[in-house]
Amino acid sequence: MSFNAVTSSFKVTRRRRAPLAETLQVGALAGFAAIGFALIGAYVAMDKRHVVEDTLTLSQIAFALMAIAAGYVAGRDRQGRPSGTRVVVHGAVAGLMAGLCVSALLLLMGSISLRATLVAASPMLIKALSLGAPIGSLQALVQLPALGALLGVIGGLFAAMPSRYRRALTYGFAAVLIAGLFRDVFVSVLENLPDLNGPDWEVFGPGGLNRGAALVLLVAGGLFCLLRDRWNARIDPARRARSSKAGLVLLLVGVLVLPLVTNDFVAQVAMLVALYMLMGMGLNIELGLAGLVDLGFVAFFAVGAYTVALMCSSGPLAVADVSFWVALPVAVVLAAGAGMLFGLPVLRVRGDYLAMATLGLGEIIRVLVLSDALAPYLGGSQGIIEIDHPRIFGISLQSPAALYYLALALAGVVAFISWRLQHARIGRAWLAMREDEDVAQALGIDPVASKLLAYTIGAAFAGAAGAVFAALVGSVYPHSFQLLVSINVLAILVIGGLGSLPGVLVGAIVLIGLPELLREFGEFRYLFYGIALVAMMHVRAEGLWPATTQTKENARA
Amino acid sequence: MPDVLPPNRLPDGLLLDRPLPIPSRAPLLDVRGLKKAFGGMIAIQNVDLSIAEGSVHAIIGPNGAGKTTAFNCITAFVPPTAGRIFLGGERIDGLPAHVVARHGVARTYQNVRLFPNMTALENVLVGQHRRLHATFWEAILGSGRFRREEAEARARAMEYLAFVGIPQRAGDLARHMPYGDQRRLEIARALVAGPRILMLDEPAAGMNPAEGRALVELIERIRADLGVTVVLIEHHMRVVMAVAERITVFNRGAILTEGTPGEIQADERVIEAYLGRRSGQVAAAASPEPQRQMEAGIA
């Protein structure tokens, strides 16, 4: 998400006032955001995380971004264009205002104890906000507004510079931030690679990037952006479309080699992403193509998982002890059967009502599994354990990387099937139904039959995902099949772009992979996640990787 | 069969896969005693319609006369309250809309209803749904038959886009097309499945005189080249008089009269229905029977 896009939402709500009052208001807004950020405890939590070793912590970056954003907004005139002195003066005033707000907080925390009501207003926060100056000193109070003003001017200048430089800077900065934030992933990759840099020069320190490396990345990111812009300007749109295809290939290659070059933790996260991708592609048939909102999707996932559990477990509840490869097709068929069975009563309902009906179905399965009546067969809340790992050519697939490839291979098969169906008669019928059901029917499309097919295929894919899930975890419990799973899959589709297969991949990485990798931030990640989702729906409602017809058309417009 | 067709329009016979019907005067579409009530409100009543095969038949009447309701009943958009509908002697009322469509009834809509986020080509491909037969598995495996059928479907779609005059729009999203082209696309989508009867709901709405003339020419080609019977609801009298062989006039949920364009133009009651009653006495004397029907219709 570009910096520009975030701040543009300020512009919309800005009311017409005297310029200075407006600037002060923007500054105060940024200041209050910063105070809120500090008082919920996010500042202290994220202050431990160094993006650039011993230089910049994540929370300092967050604060700096708020001041820069204030300067950026204040630096532009009513038409949203930057103008002369305004950039410097108003940028500085907005930044100063933001800094004053934080200073006021510091002063308040120094004089009275807020801890009784606000747990996060701790001595640690005071210490962190003093930025190394003696606590309670004048320096500690003054340096924040001064820093704010400086950053505000930077924000103003940022608004004033030509857009390609602005973009280049954003790229460079994003490169540093991503490298610093996902240090562990990159370190694990670098450890597995032959030491190219020589023994003396390390890219990463124990907490984040080293200073030299950060500088190199900043410059490299900026240069990459500038060069790419120049390259794009010179070549025609057809070749640019090909370069987007190249992006997809690059992504796929990255997905293929990732677990080989990283550690088990990253491979495990990748496996989870692949699993959600599998489910996402199932729901993509239902929701993305046929437009069926399904909140009970997890039910089919559960059917697949329990089928494999019952057939492959060596525990007491097993009904058979066959290999995973025998159980997988059975799981898929049973899930598809469940989809068809459930589809018959609910698919005559439309829109919101369908969402409610499927929500009920999803819960029915979970409650059934938990019930005492079925406990002797399905283990109730104890679940089923000791599920054998799949074997291939006599080798047991146990490592996260091996299971990742299993999930990925299935996801590939499913993606291929989805892609083929999407471009066939039935896929077009689904799309038509999503667009206008009545008209589709008047063209000879049987609405119930085609919806039922979409529902069945979606359920089959979810069943495959469930089967892999059971095999890789080695046990199934009812609590793994919560409503939240359905909602997550739905969110993946919306974030990635409805009806878009690469969108499912991107959505799963962003929505499932990133939160796992950012576990150290605990609950805060969900807070920022929520904010990011809201912002994203404003800025890019069609998804991160929208379906092709739309992009094709947008490129032309 | 292709020897009876103008070669420049039908290069390889893709457009048409059945012989042109011999123009006969037997009714293709026969509607008997059609009635539709929405709750207590009777929208249409006692509607008898007989559409001859190979003809162009217009339905006119003031707003709210029940013309579109009649269309909706025939295409099973809404179930009729009473009455029977026959297509080529087969009864089609009570069938679901997609089955009626498979019998060969195609339509367009008063307010254009395309698939807005699909391209023109994709819209026409959807229109071919009922003439494609590759199975689910063939599609997944990409069998030869599937690929052949897809290629044919695309070629046919392009031909129909050319037939209605918008071949250059194939790759455009429907929602980005100009209004007139959207109307043409809707006609192409309806025609591509090879219907026996095409029902156009106000095709000339919002068109200027030049576009209206082009539409008249298109409708004539639909009938002459494709052998499709056309029923149209239309307010543009210039279009109606130019294209229709017979005209049925609706008023207040019932049929006021039916006849050739010449007869309709001369009919006092039609003018009155459009312009309002000049004097109750005259109207009642001139047409006791429709008057009674009209009153029953609004009761």
Contacts between the chains, C-beta under 8 A, distances in Angstrom:
chain1	res1	chain2	res2	distance
A	417	B	140	5.3
A	420	B	139	5.7
A	420	B	140	5.0
A	420	B	142	6.4
A	421	B	136	7.6
A	421	B	139	5.9
A	421	B	140	6.6
A	423	B	150	7.9
A	424	B	134	6.8
A	424	B	139	3.6
A	424	B	146	7.0
A	424	B	150	7.3
A	425	B	128	7.9
A	425	B	129	6.2
A	425	B	132	4.5
A	425	B	134	6.4
A	425	B	139	7.1
A	426	B	136	6.3
A	426	B	139	6.6
A	427	B	139	8.0
A	428	B	118	7.9
A	428	B	122	6.4
A	428	B	125	5.5
A	428	B	126	5.0
A	428	B	129	7.3
A	429	B	126	6.8
A	429	B	129	5.7
A	431	B	115	7.0
A	431	B	118	6.2
A	431	B	122	7.5
A	431	B	126	7.6
A	432	B	115	5.3
A	432	B	118	7.3
A	432	B	126	4.4
A	432	B	129	7.9
A	435	B	115	3.9
A	435	B	116	6.5
A	435	B	117	6.2
A	435	B	118	6.7
A	436	B	113	5.8
A	436	B	115	6.2
A	438	B	77	6.6
A	438	B	97	7.5
A	438	B	113	7.7
A	439	B	109	7.3
A	439	B	113	4.8
A	439	B	114	7.9
A	439	B	115	7.3
A	440	B	115	7.9
A	440	B	126	7.1
A	441	B	96	7.5
A	441	B	97	4.4
A	441	B	98	4.8
A	441	B	101	7.4
A	442	B	75	5.9
A	442	B	77	7.0
A	442	B	97	5.4
A	442	B	98	7.5
A	442	B	101	5.6
A	442	B	106	7.8
A	442	B	107	6.1
A	443	B	98	7.8
A	443	B	101	6.0
A	443	B	106	7.7
A	443	B	126	6.1
A	443	B	127	5.5
A	443	B	129	5.8
A	443	B	130	7.4
A	443	B	189	7.1
A	443	B	190	7.8
A	443	B	193	6.9
A	444	B	98	5.1
A	444	B	101	4.0
A	444	B	102	5.1
A	444	B	129	5.2
A	444	B	130	3.5
A	444	B	193	6.4
A	445	B	98	5.8
A	445	B	126	7.7
A	445	B	129	5.2
A	445	B	130	8.0
A	446	B	96	7.8
A	446	B	98	4.9
A	447	B	98	7.1
A	453	B	136	7.4
A	549	B	117	6.7
A	549	B	118	6.8
A	549	B	119	6.2
A	549	B	122	7.6
A	549	B	173	6.6
A	550	B	117	7.0
A	550	B	173	7.9
A	552	B	171	7.6
A	553	B	172	7.6
A	553	B	173	4.8
A	553	B	176	6.5
A	557	B	176	7.7
